[in-house]
Amino acid sequence: MFRIAPFFLGLLAFLPALAAAPARAGGTAGGTQYEWSFYQYVSDGAGGATGPQLVETGTQTDGALAEDVVLGGAGSPHAEVFSSEGAADFWAWARSPLTGGGDGDPVGARAELTVAQLFRKELAGATLSVTVPQSELSASHFFGPDNDGLSAILVHELEVGGSLAFSEQASLSGVGGAWTFQNGSTLLPFELAQGGLDQPAVAFRFSEPFVQEVDLSALAAGAEFTVTYRIVAEAIDTVQAKSGIRAFALDPLDESDGVSFAFSGLTPIPAPEPGAALLLFAGAAVLSALARRKA
């Protein structure tokens, strides 16, 4: 199975705003498109993990979004995706299950969230920016077999008008006392926030909010374009003994402030008709089915 699902077309709904001061996203124009999926990794019985295996997936247009998944039976969720009404703020997170690690037991969770909307550029000087207040990668391993260790990744991606504005990935892996942290670029302002790479527990968090301005100068006034934001959070623990790892695209202690957009000189366009929405989100298989239906 693919670890990174392809982008889906669509666009993030914002309050209509043509004022000079940017407005925060989240309004009544409609057309917010959500695509979400949950996956699991299972123990291979030999200290490793296989996957990802798709557990749940779905789509939604408009409204608020709140979905989670529990792996390995009853208990607290191991992954969650969320968006407030009109995508005023949204986030995803995953944490590793603690199931014992027997052959076939879930040992990893993955959440993917895509939020999208169609816009029209009204002014030549239109602006668009994205803010990610906080993100975290953290792990602990106090005792137990190393096996294949623990690993987590966190991905933030933005596509505007068919072009990738940024794609940033950070990862944390290893075992207690021997952790490795990698930040794909210098854009995401991660810093060591707790413990250390040579300690049993470690946490990396943003030192400040991540704010990125999007260049819209190549788009002519009157142009319609798609904005798509994607979050991937994954956490796998093959140790399964006084251990755990998690990836959060928000502050784990404050779920009231997720990823958000601000804009000026842009008008969000309401959702297309249901048939067109299918074309936005479907792949080649769905397009083929539609063609056969018309025949």
C-alpha beads as a LAMMPS data file, in Angstrom:
LAMMPS data file: protein, C-alpha beads

295 atoms
294 bonds

1 atom types
1 bond types

-500.0 500.0 xlo xhi
-500.0 500.0 ylo yhi
-500.0 500.0 zlo zhi

Masses

1 110.0

Atoms # bond

1 1 1 0.000 0.000 0.000
2 1 1 1.113 3.543 -0.555
3 1 1 2.427 5.464 2.441
4 1 1 1.556 8.850 0.945
5 1 1 -1.801 9.121 -0.785
6 1 1 -2.094 11.399 -3.834
7 1 1 -3.448 14.912 -3.654
8 1 1 -7.133 15.346 -4.373
9 1 1 -8.473 18.421 -6.104
10 1 1 -10.776 20.800 -4.220
11 1 1 -10.325 23.907 -2.094
12 1 1 -10.477 25.433 1.361
13 1 1 -13.541 27.593 2.232
14 1 1 -12.882 31.039 3.599
15 1 1 -15.035 34.041 4.523
16 1 1 -15.621 36.225 1.482
17 1 1 -13.217 39.126 1.880
18 1 1 -11.947 41.828 -0.422
19 1 1 -10.738 44.167 2.306
20 1 1 -7.093 45.108 2.509
21 1 1 -6.670 43.353 5.871
22 1 1 -6.524 39.551 5.546
23 1 1 -9.516 37.610 6.849
24 1 1 -9.193 34.301 8.635
25 1 1 -10.621 31.277 6.847
26 1 1 -13.928 29.822 7.896
27 1 1 -17.203 31.164 6.626
28 1 1 -20.531 30.479 5.006
29 1 1 -19.651 30.432 1.312
30 1 1 -19.573 26.623 1.376
31 1 1 -17.527 24.252 -0.675
32 1 1 -15.019 22.980 1.883
33 1 1 -13.990 19.501 0.776
34 1 1 -12.574 16.953 3.250
35 1 1 -10.811 13.693 2.469
36 1 1 -9.594 11.607 5.427
37 1 1 -8.123 8.153 6.017
38 1 1 -6.900 6.053 8.937
39 1 1 -4.340 3.265 8.619
40 1 1 -2.742 0.742 10.947
41 1 1 0.592 -1.059 11.107
42 1 1 0.603 -4.551 12.609
43 1 1 3.324 -6.639 14.228
44 1 1 4.998 -9.143 11.923
45 1 1 5.753 -11.386 14.903
46 1 1 9.494 -10.896 14.491
47 1 1 10.049 -7.455 15.998
48 1 1 8.955 -5.460 12.973
49 1 1 5.770 -4.047 11.500
50 1 1 3.904 -4.352 8.216
51 1 1 1.576 -1.807 6.628
52 1 1 0.044 0.603 6.261
53 1 1 -3.313 -1.180 6.120
54 1 1 -6.359 0.978 5.398
55 1 1 -8.845 0.912 8.298
56 1 1 -11.284 3.723 7.487
57 1 1 -11.651 6.418 4.850
58 1 1 -14.266 8.991 3.908
59 1 1 -15.128 12.311 2.325
60 1 1 -17.317 15.206 3.405
61 1 1 -18.444 18.542 2.011
62 1 1 -18.856 21.521 4.352
63 1 1 -19.665 21.517 8.056
64 1 1 -17.359 20.550 10.893
65 1 1 -15.338 17.335 10.778
66 1 1 -14.471 15.074 13.717
67 1 1 -13.357 11.490 13.089
68 1 1 -11.152 9.132 15.108
69 1 1 -10.161 5.482 15.235
70 1 1 -9.404 3.008 18.026
71 1 1 -7.054 0.168 17.102
72 1 1 -6.865 -3.216 18.805
73 1 1 -10.174 -3.079 20.671
74 1 1 -11.632 -0.722 23.278
75 1 1 -9.781 2.295 24.583
76 1 1 -8.879 5.836 23.677
77 1 1 -8.439 6.866 20.028
78 1 1 -5.080 6.267 18.384
79 1 1 -5.626 8.750 15.541
80 1 1 -7.935 11.690 14.927
81 1 1 -8.751 14.290 12.274
82 1 1 -10.682 17.478 12.957
83 1 1 -11.864 20.657 11.277
84 1 1 -14.096 23.380 12.669
85 1 1 -16.980 24.774 10.611
86 1 1 -15.709 26.158 7.316
87 1 1 -12.154 24.939 8.035
88 1 1 -11.400 27.884 10.322
89 1 1 -8.805 25.581 11.877
90 1 1 -8.002 21.911 11.330
91 1 1 -5.526 19.266 12.457
92 1 1 -4.612 15.582 12.618
93 1 1 -2.652 13.427 15.033
94 1 1 -1.602 9.813 15.623
95 1 1 -0.156 7.896 18.559
96 1 1 1.125 4.340 18.704
97 1 1 -1.139 1.622 20.156
98 1 1 0.132 -0.459 23.084
99 1 1 -1.286 -3.926 22.379
100 1 1 1.533 -6.272 23.351
101 1 1 3.027 -6.701 19.923
102 1 1 1.874 -10.241 19.205
103 1 1 1.808 -11.367 15.601
104 1 1 -0.901 -9.292 13.871
105 1 1 -1.447 -6.883 16.769
106 1 1 -1.709 -3.194 15.818
107 1 1 1.524 -1.369 16.701
108 1 1 1.176 1.775 14.586
109 1 1 -1.411 4.343 13.529
110 1 1 -1.568 6.805 10.656
111 1 1 -3.979 9.679 9.980
112 1 1 -4.259 11.605 6.702
113 1 1 -6.398 14.706 6.225
114 1 1 -6.876 16.745 3.042
115 1 1 -8.835 20.021 3.164
116 1 1 -9.597 21.813 -0.071
117 1 1 -11.552 24.710 -1.677
118 1 1 -11.901 26.592 -4.966
119 1 1 -11.129 30.334 -5.137
120 1 1 -11.419 33.206 -7.561
121 1 1 -8.701 35.864 -7.538
122 1 1 -10.499 39.231 -7.506
123 1 1 -7.575 41.622 -7.044
124 1 1 -4.112 41.667 -8.575
125 1 1 -2.636 42.171 -5.108
126 1 1 -4.552 39.322 -3.465
127 1 1 -2.791 37.585 -0.580
128 1 1 -2.940 34.164 1.022
129 1 1 -1.037 32.811 4.013
130 1 1 -1.081 29.699 6.193
131 1 1 -0.321 29.493 9.914
132 1 1 0.527 26.322 11.851
133 1 1 0.612 27.354 15.534
134 1 1 2.252 24.178 16.847
135 1 1 3.322 20.635 16.003
136 1 1 5.005 17.920 18.051
137 1 1 6.970 14.700 17.635
138 1 1 7.642 12.905 20.936
139 1 1 8.636 9.429 22.120
140 1 1 9.631 7.408 25.172
141 1 1 11.234 4.000 25.685
142 1 1 12.251 3.066 29.220
143 1 1 12.745 -0.681 28.848
144 1 1 11.829 -3.582 26.620
145 1 1 13.300 -5.126 23.468
146 1 1 14.542 -2.721 20.833
147 1 1 12.988 -4.745 17.991
148 1 1 12.722 -2.318 15.050
149 1 1 12.344 0.574 17.458
150 1 1 9.878 3.454 17.280
151 1 1 9.218 5.920 14.456
152 1 1 6.957 8.856 13.705
153 1 1 6.514 11.272 10.824
154 1 1 4.603 14.507 10.403
155 1 1 3.878 16.044 6.990
156 1 1 2.522 19.505 6.139
157 1 1 1.791 20.110 2.418
158 1 1 0.159 22.937 0.519
159 1 1 -0.774 22.971 -3.172
160 1 1 -2.022 26.161 -4.870
161 1 1 -3.293 26.311 -8.436
162 1 1 -1.787 22.946 -9.324
163 1 1 1.676 23.876 -7.993
164 1 1 3.224 22.648 -4.763
165 1 1 3.732 25.665 -2.488
166 1 1 5.567 23.608 0.135
167 1 1 5.911 20.028 1.334
168 1 1 7.575 19.690 4.725
169 1 1 8.251 16.445 6.593
170 1 1 9.850 15.849 9.982
171 1 1 10.571 12.470 11.572
172 1 1 11.633 10.970 14.899
173 1 1 12.911 7.402 15.214
174 1 1 15.075 5.082 17.290
175 1 1 14.980 3.693 20.818
176 1 1 15.483 5.174 24.281
177 1 1 18.919 6.784 24.516
178 1 1 19.511 6.609 20.764
179 1 1 16.959 8.797 19.016
180 1 1 17.289 10.377 15.566
181 1 1 15.399 13.509 14.592
182 1 1 15.250 14.769 11.003
183 1 1 13.626 17.941 9.713
184 1 1 13.170 17.928 5.941
185 1 1 13.915 21.630 5.671
186 1 1 14.535 24.673 7.794
187 1 1 10.962 25.920 7.286
188 1 1 9.342 23.998 10.136
189 1 1 10.671 25.631 13.331
190 1 1 11.176 22.470 15.400
191 1 1 13.425 22.576 18.443
192 1 1 14.245 20.179 21.277
193 1 1 11.611 20.845 23.940
194 1 1 12.065 17.979 26.419
195 1 1 14.561 15.223 27.212
196 1 1 17.286 14.553 24.671
197 1 1 18.398 12.289 21.860
198 1 1 20.485 10.353 24.394
199 1 1 17.648 10.163 26.943
200 1 1 14.809 7.633 27.392
201 1 1 12.250 10.305 26.439
202 1 1 12.424 13.119 23.909
203 1 1 10.079 15.728 22.437
204 1 1 10.444 18.210 19.586
205 1 1 8.027 21.124 19.234
206 1 1 7.789 24.371 17.295
207 1 1 9.729 27.249 18.823
208 1 1 7.229 29.630 17.197
209 1 1 4.237 29.388 14.846
210 1 1 5.018 28.413 11.276
211 1 1 3.693 31.173 8.980
212 1 1 4.060 30.929 5.222
213 1 1 3.015 33.521 2.653
214 1 1 1.810 32.085 -0.656
215 1 1 2.897 33.798 -3.888
216 1 1 -0.193 34.456 -6.045
217 1 1 1.501 36.819 -8.501
218 1 1 1.471 34.281 -11.350
219 1 1 -2.334 34.081 -11.241
220 1 1 -4.239 36.684 -13.242
221 1 1 -7.149 38.595 -11.737
222 1 1 -10.316 36.614 -12.363
223 1 1 -8.491 33.277 -12.347
224 1 1 -10.035 30.378 -10.455
225 1 1 -7.642 28.089 -8.652
226 1 1 -7.543 25.244 -6.173
227 1 1 -5.943 25.337 -2.739
228 1 1 -5.318 21.971 -1.065
229 1 1 -3.765 21.435 2.365
230 1 1 -2.696 17.975 3.505
231 1 1 -1.550 16.635 6.875
232 1 1 -0.061 13.198 7.529
233 1 1 0.646 11.996 11.083
234 1 1 2.092 8.542 11.723
235 1 1 3.398 6.766 14.845
236 1 1 4.754 3.179 15.073
237 1 1 6.055 1.350 18.172
238 1 1 7.485 -2.148 17.687
239 1 1 8.885 -2.230 21.246
240 1 1 5.469 -2.467 22.976
241 1 1 6.815 -2.255 26.538
242 1 1 6.870 0.987 28.569
243 1 1 7.186 2.793 25.284
244 1 1 5.210 5.059 22.992
245 1 1 5.494 7.638 20.235
246 1 1 3.187 10.275 18.745
247 1 1 2.889 12.875 15.991
248 1 1 0.649 15.936 16.423
249 1 1 -0.121 18.687 13.873
250 1 1 -1.246 20.893 16.759
251 1 1 -0.485 21.521 20.432
252 1 1 -1.447 18.289 22.259
253 1 1 -2.449 20.386 25.282
254 1 1 -4.596 22.850 23.315
255 1 1 -6.855 21.470 20.584
256 1 1 -8.520 24.852 20.012
257 1 1 -5.925 26.220 17.605
258 1 1 -5.013 24.201 14.517
259 1 1 -3.825 25.036 11.006
260 1 1 -5.531 28.149 9.588
261 1 1 -5.488 30.392 6.529
262 1 1 -5.804 34.151 6.061
263 1 1 -6.501 35.882 2.764
264 1 1 -7.516 39.104 1.056
265 1 1 -8.656 39.826 -2.505
266 1 1 -9.965 36.282 -2.939
267 1 1 -13.510 34.918 -3.127
268 1 1 -14.238 31.306 -2.171
269 1 1 -16.475 29.562 -4.688
270 1 1 -19.247 27.264 -3.409
271 1 1 -19.015 23.528 -3.853
272 1 1 -19.602 22.145 -7.348
273 1 1 -22.558 19.921 -8.151
274 1 1 -22.295 16.401 -6.666
275 1 1 -21.224 14.884 -9.990
276 1 1 -18.421 17.419 -10.347
277 1 1 -17.344 16.857 -6.757
278 1 1 -16.812 13.187 -7.568
279 1 1 -14.514 14.192 -10.384
280 1 1 -12.551 16.394 -8.017
281 1 1 -11.926 13.639 -5.499
282 1 1 -11.957 10.461 -7.595
283 1 1 -9.061 8.720 -9.263
284 1 1 -8.850 6.977 -12.599
285 1 1 -11.037 4.066 -11.454
286 1 1 -13.972 6.307 -10.613
287 1 1 -13.591 8.256 -13.841
288 1 1 -13.698 4.971 -15.743
289 1 1 -16.848 3.929 -13.896
290 1 1 -18.524 7.220 -14.769
291 1 1 -17.627 6.743 -18.408
292 1 1 -19.146 3.260 -18.428
293 1 1 -22.298 4.605 -16.770
294 1 1 -22.738 7.137 -19.578
295 1 1 -22.242 4.496 -22.272

Bonds

1 1 1 2
2 1 2 3
3 1 3 4
4 1 4 5
5 1 5 6
6 1 6 7
7 1 7 8
8 1 8 9
9 1 9 10
10 1 10 11
11 1 11 12
12 1 12 13
13 1 13 14
14 1 14 15
15 1 15 16
16 1 16 17
17 1 17 18
18 1 18 19
19 1 19 20
20 1 20 21
21 1 21 22
22 1 22 23
23 1 23 24
24 1 24 25
25 1 25 26
26 1 26 27
27 1 27 28
28 1 28 29
29 1 29 30
30 1 30 31
31 1 31 32
32 1 32 33
33 1 33 34
34 1 34 35
35 1 35 36
36 1 36 37
37 1 37 38
38 1 38 39
39 1 39 40
40 1 40 41
41 1 41 42
42 1 42 43
43 1 43 44
44 1 44 45
45 1 45 46
46 1 46 47
47 1 47 48
48 1 48 49
49 1 49 50
50 1 50 51
51 1 51 52
52 1 52 53
53 1 53 54
54 1 54 55
55 1 55 56
56 1 56 57
57 1 57 58
58 1 58 59
59 1 59 60
60 1 60 61
61 1 61 62
62 1 62 63
63 1 63 64
64 1 64 65
65 1 65 66
66 1 66 67
67 1 67 68
68 1 68 69
69 1 69 70
70 1 70 71
71 1 71 72
72 1 72 73
73 1 73 74
74 1 74 75
75 1 75 76
76 1 76 77
77 1 77 78
78 1 78 79
79 1 79 80
80 1 80 81
81 1 81 82
82 1 82 83
83 1 83 84
84 1 84 85
85 1 85 86
86 1 86 87
87 1 87 88
88 1 88 89
89 1 89 90
90 1 90 91
91 1 91 92
92 1 92 93
93 1 93 94
94 1 94 95
95 1 95 96
96 1 96 97
97 1 97 98
98 1 98 99
99 1 99 100
100 1 100 101
101 1 101 102
102 1 102 103
103 1 103 104
104 1 104 105
105 1 105 106
106 1 106 107
107 1 107 108
108 1 108 109
109 1 109 110
110 1 110 111
111 1 111 112
112 1 112 113
113 1 113 114
114 1 114 115
115 1 115 116
116 1 116 117
117 1 117 118
118 1 118 119
119 1 119 120
120 1 120 121
121 1 121 122
122 1 122 123
123 1 123 124
124 1 124 125
125 1 125 126
126 1 126 127
127 1 127 128
128 1 128 129
129 1 129 130
130 1 130 131
131 1 131 132
132 1 132 133
133 1 133 134
134 1 134 135
135 1 135 136
136 1 136 137
137 1 137 138
138 1 138 139
139 1 139 140
140 1 140 141
141 1 141 142
142 1 142 143
143 1 143 144
144 1 144 145
145 1 145 146
146 1 146 147
147 1 147 148
148 1 148 149
149 1 149 150
150 1 150 151
151 1 151 152
152 1 152 153
153 1 153 154
154 1 154 155
155 1 155 156
156 1 156 157
157 1 157 158
158 1 158 159
159 1 159 160
160 1 160 161
161 1 161 162
162 1 162 163
163 1 163 164
164 1 164 165
165 1 165 166
166 1 166 167
167 1 167 168
168 1 168 169
169 1 169 170
170 1 170 171
171 1 171 172
172 1 172 173
173 1 173 174
174 1 174 175
175 1 175 176
176 1 176 177
177 1 177 178
178 1 178 179
179 1 179 180
180 1 180 181
181 1 181 182
182 1 182 183
183 1 183 184
184 1 184 185
185 1 185 186
186 1 186 187
187 1 187 188
188 1 188 189
189 1 189 190
190 1 190 191
191 1 191 192
192 1 192 193
193 1 193 194
194 1 194 195
195 1 195 196
196 1 196 197
197 1 197 198
198 1 198 199
199 1 199 200
200 1 200 201
201 1 201 202
202 1 202 203
203 1 203 204
204 1 204 205
205 1 205 206
206 1 206 207
207 1 207 208
208 1 208 209
209 1 209 210
210 1 210 211
211 1 211 212
212 1 212 213
213 1 213 214
214 1 214 215
215 1 215 216
216 1 216 217
217 1 217 218
218 1 218 219
219 1 219 220
220 1 220 221
221 1 221 222
222 1 222 223
223 1 223 224
224 1 224 225
225 1 225 226
226 1 226 227
227 1 227 228
228 1 228 229
229 1 229 230
230 1 230 231
231 1 231 232
232 1 232 233
233 1 233 234
234 1 234 235
235 1 235 236
236 1 236 237
237 1 237 238
238 1 238 239
239 1 239 240
240 1 240 241
241 1 241 242
242 1 242 243
243 1 243 244
244 1 244 245
245 1 245 246
246 1 246 247
247 1 247 248
248 1 248 249
249 1 249 250
250 1 250 251
251 1 251 252
252 1 252 253
253 1 253 254
254 1 254 255
255 1 255 256
256 1 256 257
257 1 257 258
258 1 258 259
259 1 259 260
260 1 260 261
261 1 261 262
262 1 262 263
263 1 263 264
264 1 264 265
265 1 265 266
266 1 266 267
267 1 267 268
268 1 268 269
269 1 269 270
270 1 270 271
271 1 271 272
272 1 272 273
273 1 273 274
274 1 274 275
275 1 275 276
276 1 276 277
277 1 277 278
278 1 278 279
279 1 279 280
280 1 280 281
281 1 281 282
282 1 282 283
283 1 283 284
284 1 284 285
285 1 285 286
286 1 286 287
287 1 287 288
288 1 288 289
289 1 289 290
290 1 290 291
291 1 291 292
292 1 292 293
293 1 293 294
294 1 294 295
